[in-house]
């Protein structure tokens, strides 16, 4: 049995693989967060065992494309709540300080020793997985829209405060059409009530 710890970041993953005694089977390594990196990890895992069930993979989040990729190849992937990682770090370092390679090690070793703290990721049917991905993307788009609306509101408060008072929803189609037609207060002030 092998235990894989994956610490994820925006552009990369730090990975360490331990054997059943807790010793690393190789040096920690990094893969990029893209198809090439995913394929490199898959090849390394297959070099250890042709049977995906001989590996347990630990990562802090179940919401990651790498998780979907590994589950597609029938690897058992487990997630742990990030809050739990803080206390597990202290088991290995008194300071609880973190770095990516150290976190990957903690993930792998805790998966080896404390399996009960983990939950196996099960996405269900293909339809459920597709819906889950669509919902995740939908939430990301809403977050982006909210951030853009807040940026627009902040800018308008500085340069066109009257506009913010005129429209309660500055991102609605009428509001956006109005600001395109009347980009400043001087042009808008010439409008009549009608």
Protein Blocks (a to p, Z undefined) as FASTA:
>chain_A
ZZddddddfkbccdddddfkopafbdcddddddfklmmmmmmmmmmmomclklpccddfb
fcdfklmmmmmnopacddddfklmmmmmmmmomnlpacfklmmmmmmmmmmmmmmlpccd
debjfklmmmmmmmmmmmmmmmmmmmmmmmmmmmmmmmmmmlmmmpmblmbmklmmmmmm
mmbfklmmmpcfZZ
